[in-house]
Amino acid sequence: MTFPQRFFVALAAISAFFIAAVPAHAATLRWAAQNDILTLDPHSQNHSTTHTFMRHTYEGLVRYSREGQIEPCLSTNWEQISAIHWRFHLRKGVKFQDGTPFNADDVVFSFNRILQPQGTNQIIVSGVKEMKKIDDYTVDAVLANPNPVLLRQFVDFFIMSKTWSVQHKSENVQDYKAKEETFASRNSNGTGPYIIKLWEPDKRIVLAANPAWWDKLEGNVTDVIYTPIKSAATRVSALLAGDVDLVTDPPPQDVERLRGEPKLKVFDGLEARVIFIGMDQHSPELLYSNVKGRNPFKDVRVREALSLAVDREAIKRVTMRGLSQPAALMVAPGAHGYSSEIDKVVPVNVDGAKKLLAEAGFPNGFEFGLDCPNNRYVNDEQICQALVGMWARVGLTVKLHAQPFASFAAKLQNFDHSAYLFGWAVTTFDANHALQSLLRSKTTGADGSFNLGRVSDAKLDALIDAAKTEMDSKKRDVLLRDALSLARDNYYYVPLHYQTRPWVMKKNVSMVYDALDSPKARFARVD
């Protein structure tokens, strides 16, 4: 059993304690969190909350089981014909929610669609040269090189109906950063357990069980009403008043109080996500800065100074109320390749940071902008406010721009920033997912798809590329360790912490905790 599998098994064991064996009956799950989805186009945005809802209505060739192991989904079985040739046998009798049958044409169409450069999900099919139709229920994946995590990538390779997409002129992926709207960005048509009946942005998402789903629900939740509630106090009040059944992002300052509520229970889990600061290391002149003709973030001494000025323990204690783990790496515990041996956080050092800034030519500091979401990560805006004060102590003047994630994401993808707060979860539970997305030099494909600071390091690229194809686990572990260490030592990002994510729910609600902060209604019960 691999490390990610053991990680999920442990989580499932915790969750199983709360699952009651009672007769099934149809139930509605009322769920609230601060963040809304960005789109209904499953190939447009590599965004965790969006993917959470896409997993309810769209499906991949494989999926994660309750225990986090790969199991069949739209393919019933597969075999490896050679190191670079996989064959998938598709499930027969499956229909999309509009009644059209699922077949190999939809898989090939979806593969070609997800590769389109205006989307940000190319990493999901990274390394695949071609999806080839053999017959109506057989497809071959032809790879450029061997891929040790192919099946884990394919969990979120969502299959769309070619017929439906053509009918509604949605053959192309929505261009989110250009604020494009398409039929597929506002409507859905998957093969999954739930149908998205309604999406009113920033108001609610309504799901209903798909009566024609090929599988069966393991719980009794037939309807889901999700309400994005930005205000932390309002989310908690709604839970205490009984207006919602589940809150997946309770404010840290309220968690201990909620533990004492007799009608509630709390799941605790370390999310497989790192929260970090990114910096523009590409532009000749830094945007939103008083430094002209130069980009301070190109200097490793400046980036190190930013990191040294951050008091991660203070953020943990004051801002996160203990619900974080200070970080030195760009991948969270729970992902293959993470090592506590190299995850060594350097303590805050104000004098050291000032010295580095002076050596870099900024004895009096400088000014820059900090873009921050205010409805995505736990206490995201409060973290940014704390950073503004910490950086001020070393002479840096920071102009904070906090905004809803939907506008924040478009701004970042247009490289309209100098520095920003972001978070990254590894959906494959493999470190190279983060390395390839965040640190590989940016290309038009999967490489560097979220390298929004445009880091470029040939030595790091070589390590990442080697890890993509190395099938010897011991050799691959060395590559991942070296890549994570190189990124750490060059301060290409400033990791802040790994986010702890408690879920609070009524005692009559049973859930399976998910380290990706991605609740799955098909496992849930409301009794």
C-alpha positions as CSV (number, residue, x, y, z in Angstrom):
1,M,0.0,0.0,0.0
2,T,1.4,3.4,-1.0
3,F,1.8,6.3,1.4
4,P,-1.2,8.3,0.0
5,Q,-3.3,5.1,0.3
6,R,-2.3,4.7,4.0
7,F,-3.1,8.3,4.5
8,F,-6.6,7.9,3.2
9,V,-7.2,4.7,5.0
10,A,-6.4,6.4,8.3
11,L,-8.8,9.2,7.5
12,A,-11.5,6.7,6.6
13,A,-11.0,4.9,9.9
14,I,-11.6,8.2,11.7
15,S,-14.7,8.9,9.6
16,A,-16.1,5.4,10.1
17,F,-16.6,6.0,13.8
18,F,-19.4,8.5,12.9
19,I,-21.2,6.5,10.3
20,A,-24.5,5.1,11.7
21,A,-26.0,1.9,10.3
22,V,-29.6,3.0,9.9
23,P,-32.0,2.4,7.0
24,A,-31.5,4.7,4.0
25,H,-33.9,7.5,3.4
26,A,-33.7,10.4,1.0
27,A,-32.1,13.4,2.6
28,T,-30.9,16.9,1.8
29,L,-27.5,18.1,2.8
30,R,-27.3,21.9,3.4
31,W,-23.6,22.9,3.2
32,A,-21.9,26.3,3.6
33,A,-18.4,27.6,3.0
34,Q,-17.0,31.0,2.0
35,N,-15.9,30.2,-1.5
36,D,-17.9,29.8,-4.7
37,I,-17.0,27.9,-7.8
38,L,-15.5,29.8,-10.8
39,T,-17.3,28.0,-13.7
40,L,-19.2,24.9,-14.7
41,D,-16.8,24.2,-17.6
42,P,-14.9,21.2,-16.2
43,H,-11.8,21.9,-18.3
44,S,-11.5,25.6,-17.6
45,Q,-10.1,26.2,-14.1
46,N,-7.9,24.1,-12.0
47,H,-9.5,25.4,-8.8
48,S,-10.2,23.1,-5.8
49,T,-13.8,24.2,-5.1
50,T,-14.7,24.1,-8.7
51,H,-13.3,20.6,-9.0
52,T,-15.2,19.5,-5.9
53,F,-18.5,20.2,-7.6
54,M,-17.3,18.9,-11.0
55,R,-16.6,15.6,-9.2
56,H,-20.3,15.4,-8.3
57,T,-21.5,15.8,-11.8
58,Y,-18.6,14.8,-14.2
59,E,-16.5,11.7,-13.9
60,G,-13.1,10.4,-15.0
61,L,-11.9,7.1,-16.3
62,V,-11.0,6.3,-12.7
63,R,-11.9,7.7,-9.3
64,Y,-10.8,7.6,-5.6
65,S,-12.6,5.1,-3.4
66,R,-13.8,5.9,0.1
67,E,-10.3,4.8,1.3
68,G,-8.5,7.0,-1.3
69,Q,-7.5,4.1,-3.6
70,I,-7.8,4.2,-7.4
71,E,-10.9,2.3,-8.6
72,P,-12.8,1.9,-11.9
73,C,-15.2,4.6,-12.9
74,L,-16.0,5.3,-16.6
75,S,-13.5,2.6,-17.4
76,T,-14.1,-0.9,-15.9
77,N,-10.6,-2.1,-16.2
78,W,-7.3,-1.3,-17.9
79,E,-4.0,-2.8,-18.8
80,Q,-0.5,-1.6,-19.6
81,I,0.5,-2.9,-23.0
82,S,3.9,-1.3,-22.7
83,A,5.7,1.3,-20.6
84,I,4.1,4.1,-22.8
85,H,0.9,2.4,-23.9
86,W,-2.2,1.9,-21.7
87,R,-5.6,0.5,-22.8
88,F,-8.8,1.4,-21.1
89,H,-12.0,-0.6,-21.4
90,L,-15.0,1.7,-21.1
91,R,-18.2,1.1,-19.1
92,K,-21.1,0.2,-21.3
93,G,-24.6,1.5,-20.8
94,V,-23.6,4.8,-19.3
95,K,-25.6,7.9,-20.3
96,F,-24.9,11.6,-19.9
97,Q,-27.5,13.5,-17.9
98,D,-29.2,14.6,-21.2
99,G,-29.7,11.0,-22.2
100,T,-26.9,10.8,-24.8
101,P,-24.8,7.6,-24.6
102,F,-21.2,7.7,-23.4
103,N,-18.5,6.1,-25.6
104,A,-14.9,6.4,-26.8
105,D,-15.6,9.5,-28.9
106,D,-16.4,11.4,-25.8
107,V,-13.0,10.4,-24.2
108,V,-11.0,11.4,-27.2
109,F,-13.0,14.7,-27.6
110,S,-12.4,15.5,-23.9
111,F,-8.7,14.8,-24.1
112,N,-8.3,17.2,-27.1
113,R,-10.5,19.8,-25.4
114,I,-8.6,19.8,-22.0
115,L,-5.3,20.5,-23.8
116,Q,-6.6,23.9,-25.1
117,P,-4.2,26.6,-23.8
118,Q,-6.9,29.0,-22.5
119,G,-7.8,26.4,-19.7
120,T,-5.6,25.6,-16.7
121,N,-6.2,21.8,-16.4
122,Q,-3.6,20.5,-18.8
123,I,-1.6,18.9,-16.0
124,I,-4.3,16.4,-15.6
125,V,-3.3,14.7,-18.9
126,S,0.4,15.7,-18.7
127,G,2.6,13.3,-20.6
128,V,-0.2,11.8,-22.7
129,K,0.5,12.3,-26.4
130,E,-2.7,10.8,-27.7
131,M,-6.0,9.2,-26.7
132,K,-6.8,6.9,-29.5
133,K,-10.2,5.2,-30.2
134,I,-9.9,1.5,-30.8
135,D,-13.6,0.8,-30.9
136,D,-16.7,2.4,-29.2
137,Y,-15.7,1.1,-25.8
138,T,-11.9,0.9,-25.9
139,V,-9.4,3.8,-25.9
140,D,-5.6,3.7,-25.8
141,A,-3.5,6.3,-24.0
142,V,-0.2,6.8,-25.8
143,L,2.4,8.5,-23.6
144,A,5.4,10.5,-24.4
145,N,7.3,8.7,-21.6
146,P,6.5,6.3,-18.8
147,N,4.3,8.0,-16.1
148,P,4.3,6.8,-12.5
149,V,1.2,8.7,-11.5
150,L,-1.0,8.4,-14.7
151,L,-4.0,6.9,-13.0
152,R,-4.0,9.5,-10.2
153,Q,-3.9,12.2,-12.8
154,F,-6.9,10.7,-14.6
155,V,-9.2,11.0,-11.5
156,D,-9.9,14.6,-12.6
157,F,-9.8,14.0,-16.3
158,F,-13.5,14.8,-16.6
159,I,-15.3,13.4,-19.6
160,M,-17.7,15.6,-21.5
161,S,-20.3,14.7,-24.1
162,K,-19.0,15.5,-27.6
163,T,-22.6,15.6,-29.0
164,W,-23.7,18.0,-26.3
165,S,-20.7,20.2,-26.6
166,V,-21.0,20.5,-30.4
167,Q,-24.8,21.1,-30.1
168,H,-24.2,24.0,-27.7
169,K,-21.1,25.4,-29.5
170,S,-18.9,24.5,-26.5
171,E,-16.2,22.6,-28.3
172,N,-13.7,25.2,-26.9
173,V,-12.8,25.6,-23.3
174,Q,-14.0,28.8,-21.7
175,D,-11.4,31.6,-21.6
176,Y,-11.9,32.6,-17.9
177,K,-9.2,35.2,-17.7
178,A,-10.8,37.0,-20.7
179,K,-14.2,36.9,-18.7
180,E,-15.7,34.8,-21.5
181,E,-19.1,33.1,-20.9
182,T,-20.1,30.0,-22.8
183,F,-23.0,27.5,-22.6
184,A,-20.6,25.0,-20.9
185,S,-19.5,27.6,-18.3
186,R,-23.1,28.0,-17.1
187,N,-24.5,24.6,-17.7
188,S,-23.4,21.0,-17.0
189,N,-24.0,17.6,-18.5
190,G,-21.9,14.8,-16.9
191,T,-22.4,11.1,-16.1
192,G,-21.9,11.5,-12.4
193,P,-24.0,10.9,-9.3
194,Y,-25.6,14.4,-9.1
195,I,-27.1,16.8,-11.5
196,I,-26.3,20.5,-11.0
197,K,-29.8,21.9,-11.2
198,L,-28.9,25.5,-10.4
199,W,-25.9,27.8,-10.0
200,E,-26.5,31.3,-8.9
201,P,-23.0,32.8,-8.5
202,D,-22.3,33.9,-4.9
203,K,-25.7,32.7,-3.9
204,R,-26.2,29.0,-4.1
205,I,-25.6,25.7,-6.0
206,V,-28.3,23.1,-6.0
207,L,-27.6,19.4,-6.8
208,A,-30.0,16.6,-7.2
209,A,-29.3,12.9,-7.4
210,N,-29.0,11.6,-11.0
211,P,-31.7,8.9,-11.3
212,A,-29.9,7.3,-14.3
213,W,-26.5,7.1,-12.6
214,W,-24.7,3.8,-13.4
215,D,-23.6,3.3,-9.8
216,K,-25.5,3.8,-6.5
217,L,-25.0,6.3,-3.6
218,E,-23.3,4.9,-0.6
219,G,-25.2,7.4,1.7
220,N,-28.7,8.8,1.6
221,V,-28.1,12.3,0.4
222,T,-30.2,12.9,-2.7
223,D,-30.1,16.7,-2.7
224,V,-27.4,19.2,-1.9
225,I,-27.8,22.9,-1.3
226,Y,-24.5,24.7,-1.1
227,T,-24.4,28.3,0.0
228,P,-21.2,30.4,-0.3
229,I,-21.2,32.7,2.8
230,K,-18.3,35.1,2.9
231,S,-18.8,36.3,6.4
232,A,-17.3,33.8,9.0
233,A,-19.7,35.0,11.7
234,T,-22.7,34.5,9.4
235,R,-21.6,30.9,8.5
236,V,-21.3,30.0,12.2
237,S,-24.6,31.6,13.0
238,A,-26.3,29.7,10.2
239,L,-24.9,26.4,11.6
240,L,-25.9,27.2,15.2
241,A,-29.4,28.2,14.1
242,G,-29.8,24.9,12.2
243,D,-30.1,26.6,8.8
244,V,-27.1,24.6,7.4
245,D,-25.9,21.1,8.3
246,L,-22.2,21.4,7.5
247,V,-19.6,24.1,7.4
248,T,-16.2,23.1,6.0
249,D,-14.3,26.2,6.8
250,P,-15.2,27.3,10.3
251,P,-13.2,30.4,11.5
252,P,-10.3,29.2,13.7
253,Q,-11.3,31.4,16.5
254,D,-14.6,29.6,16.8
255,V,-13.6,26.0,16.5
256,E,-13.0,25.3,20.2
257,R,-16.4,26.8,21.1
258,L,-18.1,24.8,18.4
259,R,-16.5,21.6,19.8
260,G,-18.5,22.2,23.0
261,E,-21.9,22.6,21.2
262,P,-23.9,19.4,22.1
263,K,-25.7,19.3,18.7
264,L,-22.4,19.5,16.7
265,K,-19.3,17.5,16.0
266,V,-16.0,18.4,14.5
267,F,-13.7,16.5,12.1
268,D,-10.1,17.6,12.2
269,G,-7.7,17.0,9.4
270,L,-4.5,18.4,7.9
271,E,-5.4,19.4,4.4
272,A,-2.9,18.4,1.7
273,R,-2.4,22.1,0.9
274,V,0.3,24.6,1.3
275,I,-0.4,28.4,1.7
276,F,2.3,30.5,0.3
277,I,3.4,33.9,-1.2
278,G,4.3,34.1,-4.8
279,M,6.4,36.9,-6.4
280,D,6.8,38.2,-9.9
281,Q,10.3,37.1,-10.9
282,H,10.0,37.7,-14.6
283,S,9.1,41.4,-15.3
284,P,12.0,43.7,-16.0
285,E,10.2,46.3,-13.8
286,L,8.0,45.3,-10.9
287,L,4.4,46.3,-11.1
288,Y,2.8,48.3,-8.3
289,S,6.2,49.2,-6.9
290,N,8.2,52.4,-6.4
291,V,11.3,50.7,-7.8
292,K,11.8,51.8,-11.4
293,G,13.8,50.0,-14.0
294,R,14.4,47.0,-11.8
295,N,12.6,44.0,-10.3
296,P,13.7,43.4,-6.7
297,F,12.2,39.9,-6.6
298,K,14.7,38.7,-9.2
299,D,17.3,38.9,-6.4
300,V,17.4,35.8,-4.1
301,R,18.4,38.0,-1.2
302,V,15.2,40.0,-1.4
303,R,13.1,36.8,-1.6
304,E,15.0,35.4,1.4
305,A,14.4,38.6,3.3
306,L,10.7,38.4,2.8
307,S,10.8,34.8,4.2
308,L,13.0,35.8,7.2
309,A,10.6,38.6,8.1
310,V,7.6,36.2,8.4
311,D,6.8,35.0,11.9
312,R,5.0,31.8,11.0
313,E,4.6,30.8,14.7
314,A,2.8,34.1,15.3
315,I,0.5,33.5,12.4
316,K,-0.2,30.0,13.7
317,R,-0.9,31.3,17.3
318,V,-2.8,34.5,16.6
319,T,-4.3,34.3,13.1
320,M,-4.9,30.6,12.8
321,R,-5.5,29.8,16.4
322,G,-3.3,26.8,16.2
323,L,-4.9,25.4,13.0
324,S,-1.8,25.5,10.8
325,Q,1.7,23.9,10.6
326,P,4.5,26.3,9.6
327,A,6.0,25.3,6.3
328,A,9.3,25.4,4.5
329,L,8.4,23.3,1.5
330,M,6.0,23.7,-1.5
331,V,4.2,20.5,-0.8
332,A,2.2,19.4,2.2
333,P,2.5,16.3,4.4
334,G,0.5,13.5,3.0
335,A,1.9,13.8,-0.5
336,H,4.5,11.3,-1.8
337,G,7.9,13.1,-1.8
338,Y,7.3,15.2,1.2
339,S,10.0,14.8,3.8
340,S,10.1,16.2,7.3
341,E,13.9,16.1,7.2
342,I,14.0,18.9,4.7
343,D,10.9,20.8,6.0
344,K,13.0,23.0,8.3
345,V,11.4,26.3,9.0
346,V,13.9,29.1,9.7
347,P,12.8,31.3,12.6
348,V,11.9,34.9,12.1
349,N,14.9,37.1,11.9
350,V,14.2,40.8,11.4
351,D,17.8,41.9,11.6
352,G,18.8,39.3,9.1
353,A,16.1,40.4,6.7
354,K,17.2,44.0,6.9
355,K,20.8,43.0,6.3
356,L,19.8,41.1,3.1
357,L,17.7,43.9,1.8
358,A,20.6,46.4,2.3
359,E,23.0,44.0,0.5
360,A,20.6,43.8,-2.4
361,G,20.6,47.6,-2.6
362,F,17.4,48.4,-0.6
363,P,18.6,49.6,2.8
364,N,15.4,51.6,3.2
365,G,13.2,48.9,1.8
366,F,10.8,49.4,-1.1
367,E,7.1,49.4,-2.0
368,F,5.1,46.6,-3.7
369,G,1.6,45.3,-4.0
370,L,0.1,42.2,-2.4
371,D,-2.9,40.6,-4.0
372,C,-4.9,38.4,-1.6
373,P,-8.2,36.6,-1.8
374,N,-10.7,37.3,0.9
375,N,-13.0,34.3,0.6
376,R,-10.9,31.3,-0.4
377,Y,-8.4,30.1,2.3
378,V,-8.8,30.0,6.1
379,N,-8.4,33.6,7.3
380,D,-6.7,34.5,4.0
381,E,-7.2,38.3,4.3
382,Q,-6.2,38.3,8.0
383,I,-2.9,36.4,7.0
384,C,-2.2,39.1,4.4
385,Q,-2.8,41.8,7.0
386,A,-0.4,40.2,9.4
387,L,2.2,39.9,6.6
388,V,1.9,43.6,5.9
389,G,2.8,44.4,9.5
390,M,5.7,41.9,9.6
391,W,7.2,43.2,6.4
392,A,6.9,46.8,7.6
393,R,9.3,45.9,10.4
394,V,12.1,45.4,7.8
395,G,11.2,48.6,5.8
396,L,8.9,47.1,3.2
397,T,5.8,49.1,2.4
398,V,3.0,46.8,1.2
399,K,-0.2,47.9,-0.6
400,L,-2.7,45.2,0.2
401,H,-5.4,44.5,-2.4
402,A,-7.9,41.9,-1.0
403,Q,-10.8,40.8,-3.3
404,P,-13.1,37.8,-4.0
405,F,-11.4,34.8,-5.4
406,A,-13.2,35.0,-8.8
407,S,-11.7,38.4,-9.7
408,F,-8.4,37.6,-7.9
409,A,-7.9,34.4,-10.1
410,A,-8.4,36.3,-13.3
411,K,-6.0,39.1,-12.2
412,L,-3.3,36.5,-11.4
413,Q,-3.7,34.6,-14.6
414,N,-3.1,37.9,-16.5
415,F,0.1,38.4,-14.5
416,D,-1.3,41.6,-13.1
417,H,0.5,41.6,-9.8
418,S,3.8,42.0,-7.9
419,A,3.2,39.5,-5.1
420,Y,0.2,37.4,-4.1
421,L,-1.1,34.8,-1.5
422,F,-2.1,31.5,-2.9
423,G,-2.7,27.9,-1.9
424,W,-2.0,24.6,-3.6
425,A,-3.4,21.1,-3.0
426,V,-1.9,18.1,-4.6
427,T,-4.8,16.2,-6.1
428,T,-2.5,13.3,-7.1
429,F,-0.9,13.1,-3.6
430,D,2.4,13.3,-5.4
431,A,4.9,16.1,-4.9
432,N,5.6,16.5,-8.6
433,H,2.1,17.7,-9.1
434,A,3.0,20.9,-7.2
435,L,6.5,21.1,-8.6
436,Q,5.3,20.8,-12.2
437,S,2.4,23.3,-11.8
438,L,4.1,25.9,-9.6
439,L,7.9,25.7,-10.3
440,R,8.5,24.3,-13.8
441,S,9.3,27.0,-16.3
442,K,6.1,28.1,-17.9
443,T,5.1,26.7,-21.3
444,T,1.8,26.6,-23.3
445,G,1.1,23.2,-21.9
446,A,0.9,21.7,-18.5
447,D,4.4,22.8,-17.4
448,G,4.2,25.9,-15.2
449,S,0.4,26.2,-15.5
450,F,0.2,28.0,-12.2
451,N,3.8,29.4,-12.2
452,L,2.3,32.8,-12.0
453,G,5.5,34.4,-10.8
454,R,7.2,32.9,-13.9
455,V,10.1,31.2,-12.0
456,S,12.6,29.8,-14.4
457,D,15.5,27.5,-13.3
458,A,17.0,25.0,-15.8
459,K,18.4,22.8,-13.0
460,L,15.0,22.6,-11.3
461,D,13.3,22.0,-14.7
462,A,15.6,19.0,-15.3
463,L,14.8,17.5,-11.9
464,I,11.0,18.0,-12.4
465,D,11.1,16.5,-15.9
466,A,13.1,13.5,-14.7
467,A,10.6,12.9,-11.9
468,K,7.7,12.8,-14.4
469,T,9.0,9.7,-16.0
470,E,11.2,7.9,-13.4
471,M,9.6,4.5,-12.6
472,D,12.2,3.5,-10.0
473,S,10.6,4.7,-6.7
474,K,14.0,5.2,-4.9
475,K,15.5,7.2,-7.7
476,R,12.4,9.2,-8.1
477,D,12.3,10.0,-4.3
478,V,15.8,11.5,-4.6
479,L,14.7,13.6,-7.6
480,L,11.6,15.0,-5.7
481,R,13.7,15.7,-2.6
482,D,16.4,17.5,-4.6
483,A,13.7,19.6,-6.4
484,L,11.9,20.6,-3.2
485,S,15.2,21.5,-1.6
486,L,16.4,23.6,-4.6
487,A,13.1,25.5,-4.6
488,R,13.4,26.0,-0.8
489,D,17.0,27.3,-0.9
490,N,16.3,29.7,-3.7
491,Y,13.1,31.1,-2.1
492,Y,11.2,30.9,-5.3
493,Y,8.2,31.1,-3.1
494,V,7.6,31.9,0.6
495,P,5.8,29.0,2.1
496,L,3.7,30.0,5.1
497,H,1.9,27.0,6.4
498,Y,0.0,23.8,5.8
499,Q,-3.6,24.4,6.4
500,T,-5.6,22.5,9.0
501,R,-9.2,22.2,7.9
502,P,-11.8,21.2,10.5
503,W,-15.3,20.4,9.3
504,V,-18.2,21.2,11.7
505,M,-21.5,19.5,11.2
506,K,-24.7,18.5,13.0
507,K,-24.4,15.2,14.9
508,N,-26.9,13.6,12.6
509,V,-24.6,14.2,9.6
510,S,-22.0,11.5,8.6
511,M,-19.2,12.4,6.3
512,V,-16.0,10.8,5.0
513,Y,-13.2,13.4,5.7
514,D,-11.2,14.3,2.6
515,A,-7.7,15.7,2.7
516,L,-8.3,17.7,-0.4
517,D,-11.2,19.5,1.4
518,S,-13.5,18.0,-1.2
519,P,-16.6,16.6,0.5
520,K,-18.3,13.8,-1.5
521,A,-22.1,13.8,-1.1
522,R,-22.3,10.2,-2.4
523,F,-20.7,9.0,0.9
524,A,-22.8,11.3,3.2
525,R,-25.8,10.6,5.4
526,V,-28.2,12.9,7.1
527,D,-30.3,10.9,9.7
